[in-house]
Each structure stands twice: as structure tokens, then as C-alpha cells.
Amino acid sequence: MTAVHIAISRKAFPSPGGTRANPIITDLAITIDRGEFVCLVGPSGCGKSTLLHLVAGLDRDFEGRIDFGTGDITPQIGYVFQNPRLLPWRTVRQNIELAMPHERKDEQLVEHLLEVMGLTAVQQQYPERLSLGMSRRVALVRAFAIQPDLLLMDEPFVSLDAPTARRVRQLLIRVWEERPHTVLFVTHDLREAIALADRLVFLGPSPTRVLAAIRVDIPREQREDEALIEGFRAELMGGFSALNGLI
């Protein structure tokens, strides 16, 4: 897969009574380079999750075009939702392997991902025995195990306490740096976005559009320095008045 080109001219949901629906997305264009980690940042209800659904092909009712640069070949897309969505009647290992295409099943990769995420000891347990943080790590392993061309992530750490979220973010970046994927990550947490992204794309309120696209120039080995993250955030908010009040 080459760059992902997203061009949504209009997306609206049907309204009651047959009246013309107000659009939730209009004239939105984003390009994501191969191997790039892009964070979409915007207020609640602006259409971030809707956009991920369009990119994933879960919703095809829109005006516009999404081009993955793969021609007639359908790209492999991984999706990490806000809820881990683990099957309760299957073990951790079974939940991961169930998502893997048979012809691309890589047992050694699964073993490695389980080890990196600290899940080797619980791979035969059922989801009900896991903490929320562990369940989210399983969801990450499941997404990486299918070796996606594009990984979509919809606020996957939103309900975690700060220390747990930080730990899972560190693990995510470790796995991503080992096997770089193209990532489109949705969050409303600007500090989280700065800690993760190569580039930030800010979306405005509904009907959403791109307000700004900013490259994060903090070296990755310094991304755990909260003072650097806060300094970048403050400079960003001071330099782009359109972002104030939205994030």
C-alpha cells in the first residue's frame, strides 16, 4: 500500500421525516504517507469515528473517494475500537488467532506480540479474567497480528487511568517501531496525540473539516518527557487561535 488519500466531499446521516440531513463531514481531504502515524484530534461529535468507519469500509454511504494506492487489491485493515470487543467464550490466544487470515497466520509473530505486551502468561485465560488495560493490550495484539496495511484506532485508551494509558502507549509505539504500519489514530486528548504522532490533523466541529495539519518534531526517544509534551502543546495552542475552545 502506498499513501492513503481521503477526500470526503459530503457525509450525512438520514434524518427523521425524510428531510434533508445536515452533513457531519464536508470537503475534508487528508493524505497519509506509507508508514506514517497520524492522529486525528477534534471535539466530541465532530465526526472522527464516522471518518474511521468510512476509511474502514464499514459505511459506504458518502460522497467522495478513498484511495489506498493498491489498485484492485483490497488492503488489509486493522481496527482497534474504543471497546476491546473480545469474544467472552474464547481465550486470549483464540481471540487473536480468530482475526488472522489462515494464509497469513504467523505463530511466531503472535508469540512475540504477546511477550512484548506482557500477555504470555494469560494467553489461555478468558476475557472476564482480564483487567481493562490487559483487554486493550489484547485488542492491540489482535490488530497487529493480522499484519495490516493500515491500522485504524478509535480512542483505544479513553477509559484507562493515566499511568495505565501511558504504559499501553509505550507498548504500542514499541510494536509499531518494530513493524511500522500506516496508522490513523483518533483522540480528543492533545497530549496523547503529541506523544504518539508523526503528524497531527485537527478537525473542526460538525460538519467537520481540517483546521490544521502539524508535524510533531519532538524526537521519539523524548516523547515521555511531560515537560516537552506540555511545551509543544502550549506553543501549538498559542500559535493557532482556531484550536482554542475546541480541544
URNORJO-V584293 format. One record per residue. N is the residue number from 1. RES is the residue in three letters. SS is DSSP state (2 for helix, 1 for strand, 0 for the rest). PHI is phi in degrees with one decimal (* if undefined). D_LAST is the distance of its C-alpha to the last C-alpha in Angstrom with 2 decimals. Layout:
N&RES&SS&PHI&D_LAST, N&RES&SS&PHI&D_LAST
This chain:
1&MET&0&*&31.97, 2&THR&0&-93.1&30.90, 3&ALA&0&-65.2&27.58, 4&VAL&1&-97.6&25.61, 5&HIS&1&-110.2&25.22, 6&ILE&1&-110.9&22.97, 7&ALA&1&-137.4&23.63, 8&ILE&1&-107.8&22.68, 9&SER&1&-81.6&24.05, 10&ARG&1&-163.1&23.54, 11&LYS&1&-136.5&22.64, 12&ALA&1&-139.1&23.25, 13&PHE&0&-99.6&24.41, 14&PRO&0&-57.9&27.77, 15&SER&0&-106.3&27.80, 16&PRO&2&-62.0&30.47, 17&GLY&2&81.3&33.68, 18&GLY&2&78.9&33.54, 19&THR&0&-73.2&31.54, 20&ARG&0&-66.0&29.45, 21&ALA&0&-76.5&26.05, 22&ASN&0&-76.6&22.88, 23&PRO&1&-70.3&21.27, 24&ILE&1&-99.6&18.01, 25&ILE&1&-133.9&18.10, 26&THR&1&-141.0&19.96, 27&ASP&1&47.0&21.11, 28&LEU&1&-106.7&18.88, 29&ALA&1&-134.3&20.47, 30&ILE&1&-140.1&19.64, 31&THR&1&-118.3&22.27, 32&ILE&1&-117.5&22.16, 33&ASP&0&-72.2&25.05, 34&ARG&0&-60.2&27.34, 35&GLY&0&78.8&26.32, 36&GLU&0&-87.5&22.84, 37&PHE&1&-106.7&19.85, 38&VAL&1&-112.8&16.86, 39&CYS&1&-106.1&13.38, 40&LEU&1&-90.8&11.52, 41&VAL&1&-123.1&7.73, 42&GLY&0&-175.4&6.14, 43&PRO&0&-69.2&5.78, 44&SER&0&-58.7&8.96, 45&GLY&0&83.3&12.04, 46&CYS&0&-83.9&11.26, 47&GLY&0&111.4&14.12, 48&LYS&2&-62.5&13.17, 49&SER&2&-65.8&15.97, 50&THR&2&-59.2&18.21, 51&LEU&2&-62.2&18.06, 52&LEU&2&-61.1&19.14, 53&HIS&2&-62.4&21.92, 54&LEU&2&-66.5&23.12, 55&VAL&2&-64.2&23.30, 56&ALA&2&-73.5&25.11, 57&GLY&0&83.0&27.56, 58&LEU&0&-77.5&26.97, 59&ASP&0&-138.3&26.41, 60&ARG&0&-109.8&28.53, 61&ASP&0&-90.7&28.31, 62&PHE&0&-155.2&26.44, 63&GLU&1&-102.7&27.49, 64&GLY&1&142.6&27.04, 65&ARG&1&-152.1&27.86, 66&ILE&1&-125.3&26.71, 67&ASP&1&-116.7&29.04, 68&PHE&0&-94.6&29.32, 69&GLY&0&69.9&32.21, 70&THR&0&-113.6&34.57, 71&GLY&0&64.5&36.91, 72&ASP&0&-87.0&38.46, 73&ILE&0&-86.7&37.40, 74&THR&0&-77.7&34.63, 75&PRO&0&-70.3&32.18, 76&GLN&0&-83.0&31.65, 77&ILE&1&-116.4&28.12, 78&GLY&1&-100.1&26.77, 79&TYR&1&-136.8&24.07, 80&VAL&1&-109.8&22.40, 81&PHE&0&-86.2&21.00, 82&GLN&0&-61.2&18.89, 83&ASN&0&-95.5&22.36, 84&PRO&0&-57.4&24.91, 85&ARG&0&55.6&27.47, 86&LEU&0&-90.3&30.54, 87&LEU&0&-74.8&33.92, 88&PRO&0&-68.0&35.37, 89&TRP&0&-93.3&38.95, 90&ARG&0&-121.4&38.49, 91&THR&1&-71.8&38.22, 92&VAL&2&-55.1&35.42, 93&ARG&2&-60.3&37.59, 94&GLN&2&-66.1&38.48, 95&ASN&2&-60.8&34.88, 96&ILE&2&-71.2&34.22, 97&GLU&2&-69.9&37.47, 98&LEU&2&-61.5&37.25, 99&ALA&0&-82.0&34.41, 100&MET&0&-88.4&36.37, 101&PRO&0&-58.7&38.63, 102&HIS&2&-56.7&42.18, 103&GLU&2&-74.4&42.95, 104&ARG&2&-116.7&39.94, 105&LYS&0&-71.8&40.31, 106&ASP&0&-127.3&40.25, 107&GLU&2&-63.0&41.33, 108&GLN&2&-65.6&41.01, 109&LEU&2&-64.3&37.38, 110&VAL&2&-61.2&36.69, 111&GLU&2&-59.0&38.56, 112&HIS&2&-65.7&36.63, 113&LEU&2&-64.6&33.19, 114&LEU&2&-60.7&34.31, 115&GLU&2&-65.9&35.52, 116&VAL&2&-61.4&32.38, 117&MET&0&-85.0&30.24, 118&GLY&0&69.6&32.79, 119&LEU&0&-118.1&33.94, 120&THR&2&-55.9&37.57, 121&ALA&2&-71.2&39.00, 122&VAL&2&-113.0&37.32, 123&GLN&0&-65.1&37.80, 124&GLN&0&-99.2&40.56, 125&GLN&0&-87.9&38.72, 126&TYR&1&-95.6&37.17, 127&PRO&2&-53.4&33.48, 128&GLU&2&-63.4&34.27, 129&ARG&2&-89.4&35.29, 130&LEU&0&-98.6&31.99, 131&SER&0&-73.5&29.03, 132&LEU&2&-62.6&25.62, 133&GLY&2&-60.4&24.82, 134&MET&2&-67.5&28.11, 135&SER&2&-60.9&27.58, 136&ARG&2&-68.8&24.38, 137&ARG&2&-67.0&26.45, 138&VAL&2&-62.1&29.10, 139&ALA&2&-61.9&26.70, 140&LEU&2&-66.1&25.77, 141&VAL&2&-58.3&29.50, 142&ARG&2&-58.7&30.29, 143&ALA&2&-68.7&27.85, 144&PHE&2&-72.1&29.15, 145&ALA&2&-65.5&32.75, 146&ILE&0&-80.8&33.02, 147&GLN&0&51.9&32.38, 148&PRO&0&-73.2&29.94, 149&ASP&0&-75.3&29.61, 150&LEU&1&-137.4&25.96, 151&LEU&1&-112.3&23.80, 152&LEU&1&-102.6&20.96, 153&MET&1&-134.7&18.69, 154&ASP&1&-108.6&16.50, 155&GLU&0&44.0&14.43, 156&PRO&0&-69.9&17.84, 157&PHE&0&-114.6&17.05, 158&VAL&0&-60.8&14.77, 159&SER&0&-101.8&17.62, 160&LEU&0&-89.1&19.10, 161&ASP&0&-69.0&19.45, 162&ALA&2&-56.9&18.05, 163&PRO&2&-62.9&21.47, 164&THR&2&-67.2&22.24, 165&ALA&2&-59.9&18.99, 166&ARG&2&-63.2&19.65, 167&ARG&2&-62.6&23.23, 168&VAL&2&-68.2&22.54, 169&ARG&2&-60.8&20.15, 170&GLN&2&-61.1&23.08, 171&LEU&2&-66.3&25.48, 172&LEU&2&-56.6&23.46, 173&ILE&2&-65.9&23.46, 174&ARG&2&-60.3&27.13, 175&VAL&2&-67.1&28.14, 176&TRP&2&-64.3&26.17, 177&GLU&2&-69.5&27.81, 178&GLU&2&-69.0&31.16, 179&ARG&0&-134.8&30.84, 180&PRO&0&-58.1&28.14, 181&HIS&0&-116.8&26.75, 182&THR&1&-77.7&24.50, 183&VAL&1&-125.1&21.21, 184&LEU&1&-119.0&18.32, 185&PHE&1&-117.4&15.75, 186&VAL&1&-99.2&12.89, 187&THR&1&-155.8&10.08, 188&HIS&0&-107.1&6.64, 189&ASP&0&-98.6&7.52, 190&LEU&2&-65.0&7.17, 191&ARG&2&-62.9&10.44, 192&GLU&2&-61.0&12.11, 193&ALA&2&-62.3&11.52, 194&ILE&2&-64.7&13.00, 195&ALA&2&-67.2&15.77, 196&LEU&2&-104.9&16.75, 197&ALA&0&-87.8&16.38, 198&ASP&0&-77.6&18.81, 199&ARG&1&-146.4&16.37, 200&LEU&1&-103.5&12.68, 201&VAL&1&-119.1&12.29, 202&PHE&1&-94.2&9.21, 203&LEU&1&-109.2&9.76, 204&GLY&0&-86.9&9.58, 205&PRO&0&-66.7&10.34, 206&SER&0&-61.8&13.80, 207&PRO&0&-74.1&16.08, 208&THR&1&-72.2&13.79, 209&ARG&0&-151.1&14.67, 210&VAL&1&-79.0&13.83, 211&LEU&1&-88.1&12.13, 212&ALA&1&-164.2&12.95, 213&ALA&1&-128.8&14.57, 214&ILE&1&-125.4&14.81, 215&ARG&1&-83.3&17.44, 216&VAL&0&-89.8&17.03, 217&ASP&0&-99.9&20.31, 218&ILE&0&-76.4&20.45, 219&PRO&0&-55.5&23.60, 220&ARG&2&-61.9&23.16, 221&GLU&2&-70.7&25.64, 222&GLN&2&-110.0&23.40, 223&ARG&0&-71.3&20.15, 224&GLU&0&-90.2&21.00, 225&ASP&0&-81.4&21.09, 226&GLU&2&-63.5&18.20, 227&ALA&2&-67.0&18.99, 228&LEU&2&-65.1&18.68, 229&ILE&2&-62.4&15.33, 230&GLU&2&-66.4&14.01, 231&GLY&2&-63.5&15.90, 232&PHE&2&-63.8&14.49, 233&ARG&2&-62.0&10.84, 234&ALA&2&-63.8&12.06, 235&GLU&2&-64.7&14.08, 236&LEU&2&-63.8&11.50, 237&MET&2&-66.1&9.26, 238&GLY&2&-73.6&12.71, 239&GLY&2&-88.4&14.08, 240&PHE&0&-128.7&11.76, 241&SER&2&-61.1&11.36, 242&ALA&2&-65.6&10.13, 243&LEU&2&-84.8&6.61, 244&ASN&0&-64.1&6.60, 245&GLY&0&89.1&5.83, 246&LEU&0&-97.6&3.81, 247&ILE&0&-125.5&0.00
